[in-house]
Amino acid sequence: MKKIDVIIALTKDGGYNVYCEKEMFSGMGDTVESAKADMIDQISFFKETAIEDGYEYPAFLDDEYEFVYKTDIASVDEN
């Protein structure tokens, strides 16, 4: 199973941003959980749109994958 490293960062306005270190996906929200859910929704939307439009997408999206979340301590210290 592919493991995808995801950074959790606090934004200047008090929200949260989550983004993959080596993949192109991210999400935003008022809470960590809503930011994670946004990223998952964005991944689903990306894959569905790619399939509908006939574009290639990362092959791992057809298999099982797991997110490994890490906190960006520097963003917490800055706020």
Summary of the structure (lengths in Angstrom):
residues: 79
radius of gyration: 13.6
end to end distance: 35.2
largest distance: 43.5
contacts: 208
relative contact order: 0.27
helix: 41%
strand: 32%
